[in-house]
Amino acid sequence: MHSISAHFKNGMAFNAKIDEYNVPMDTTEESTQHLGPSPKKLMLASLAGCTGIDVVSILNKMKVEFSDFTIDINAELTDEHPKIYDKVEIIYRIKVKSDDQAKMERAVQLSKEKYCGVSAMFSAFAEVSFTIVYL
């Protein structure tokens, strides 16, 4: 079981206590005090972190050398309330030797299909696509 606590700060802002970490959150509405990212955008950060950790772990196990690894996520919200993500695009940008590109593709596939629980949760409510850009 995972548990967190979110404490109201002021305005529309909260501070989530996750293990020993404090994570500020605020709204993107005009009433924002700019005290932290929105909860929805934190969901995207969780997705990037989850799949990124998987890919790095898998590449390390495959002994693939890489550099300049970035994950960009673009997500579309529905127009109606509650506004949820319905399309999510994950773009992996990485520098690997051309001989290792197939291993990178396998690492992304394993993250998507087997290891990344956040990706699996997103897939329950959104169309999730994956793209790899080799640098």
C-alpha positions as CSV (number, residue, x, y, z in Angstrom):
1,M,0.0,0.0,0.0
2,H,1.2,3.5,-0.8
3,S,0.1,6.4,1.3
4,I,0.7,10.2,1.1
5,S,-0.6,13.2,2.9
6,A,-1.5,16.6,1.2
7,H,-1.6,19.7,3.4
8,F,-3.4,22.9,2.4
9,K,-1.1,25.9,2.2
10,N,-3.1,28.9,1.0
11,G,-4.9,30.1,-2.1
12,M,-5.3,26.9,-4.1
13,A,-1.9,25.3,-3.1
14,F,-1.2,22.1,-1.3
15,N,2.0,20.4,-0.2
16,A,2.1,16.6,-0.6
17,K,4.3,14.7,1.8
18,I,5.6,11.6,-0.1
19,D,8.0,9.6,2.0
20,E,10.6,12.2,3.1
21,Y,9.9,14.5,0.1
22,N,7.7,17.6,0.0
23,V,6.0,18.1,-3.4
24,P,4.2,21.4,-3.9
25,M,1.1,21.6,-6.1
26,D,-0.9,24.5,-7.3
27,T,-3.5,25.3,-9.9
28,T,-2.9,26.5,-13.4
29,E,-6.0,28.8,-13.1
30,E,-5.7,32.5,-12.9
31,S,-5.8,32.2,-9.1
32,T,-2.4,30.5,-9.0
33,Q,0.3,31.6,-6.7
34,H,2.9,29.7,-8.7
35,L,3.8,27.5,-5.7
36,G,4.1,24.3,-7.7
37,P,3.0,22.4,-10.8
38,S,-0.6,21.2,-11.3
39,P,-1.6,17.8,-10.1
40,K,-2.3,16.7,-13.7
41,K,1.1,17.7,-14.9
42,L,2.6,15.8,-11.9
43,M,0.9,12.7,-13.4
44,L,2.8,13.2,-16.6
45,A,6.0,13.7,-14.6
46,S,5.3,10.4,-12.9
47,L,4.8,8.7,-16.2
48,A,8.1,10.0,-17.5
49,G,9.9,9.0,-14.3
50,C,8.4,5.5,-14.3
51,T,9.2,4.6,-17.9
52,G,12.5,6.4,-17.8
53,I,13.7,4.4,-14.7
54,D,12.6,1.2,-16.5
55,V,14.4,2.0,-19.7
56,V,17.6,2.9,-17.9
57,S,17.5,-0.2,-15.8
58,I,16.9,-2.4,-18.9
59,L,19.6,-0.7,-20.9
60,N,22.1,-1.1,-18.0
61,K,21.2,-4.8,-17.8
62,M,21.8,-5.1,-21.6
63,K,25.1,-3.2,-21.2
64,V,24.0,-0.6,-23.6
65,E,25.9,2.7,-23.4
66,F,23.7,5.8,-23.9
67,S,23.8,9.5,-23.3
68,D,21.6,12.6,-23.7
69,F,18.5,10.7,-22.6
70,T,15.3,12.9,-22.4
71,I,11.7,11.9,-22.2
72,D,9.1,14.4,-23.5
73,I,5.4,13.9,-22.9
74,N,2.6,15.6,-24.8
75,A,-0.9,15.1,-23.5
76,E,-4.4,16.2,-24.6
77,L,-7.2,16.9,-22.2
78,T,-10.8,16.3,-23.0
79,D,-13.1,19.3,-23.4
80,E,-15.7,18.2,-20.9
81,H,-15.5,18.0,-17.2
82,P,-13.9,16.2,-15.5
83,K,-11.1,17.0,-17.9
84,I,-8.9,13.9,-18.3
85,Y,-6.0,13.0,-20.6
86,D,-7.3,11.1,-23.6
87,K,-4.2,11.1,-25.8
88,V,-0.7,10.9,-24.4
89,E,2.5,10.8,-26.5
90,I,5.8,9.7,-25.0
91,I,8.9,10.8,-26.9
92,Y,12.2,9.2,-25.9
93,R,15.2,11.1,-27.2
94,I,18.5,9.2,-26.7
95,K,21.9,8.8,-28.1
96,V,22.9,5.2,-28.6
97,K,25.1,3.4,-31.2
98,S,23.1,2.3,-34.2
99,D,23.8,-1.3,-33.3
100,D,22.0,-0.8,-30.0
101,Q,18.8,0.8,-31.4
102,A,17.0,-2.5,-31.4
103,K,17.8,-2.9,-27.7
104,M,16.4,0.5,-27.0
105,E,13.2,-0.4,-28.8
106,R,13.0,-3.6,-26.7
107,A,13.6,-1.6,-23.5
108,V,10.7,0.8,-24.4
109,Q,8.5,-2.2,-25.3
110,L,9.3,-3.9,-22.0
111,S,8.6,-0.8,-20.0
112,K,5.2,-0.3,-21.8
113,E,4.0,-3.9,-21.7
114,K,5.5,-5.3,-18.5
115,Y,7.1,-3.0,-16.0
116,C,5.7,0.6,-15.9
117,G,2.6,0.6,-13.7
118,V,2.1,4.3,-14.4
119,S,1.9,3.6,-18.1
120,A,-0.5,0.7,-17.5
121,M,-2.7,3.1,-15.5
122,F,-2.6,5.7,-18.2
123,S,-3.5,3.1,-20.8
124,A,-6.8,2.4,-18.9
125,F,-8.1,5.9,-19.8
126,A,-6.0,7.3,-22.6
127,E,-4.5,6.3,-25.9
128,V,-0.8,6.2,-25.2
129,S,1.8,6.3,-28.1
130,F,5.5,5.9,-27.9
131,T,8.2,7.4,-30.2
132,I,12.0,7.0,-30.1
133,V,14.2,9.8,-31.6
134,Y,17.8,8.8,-32.0
135,L,20.2,11.6,-31.6
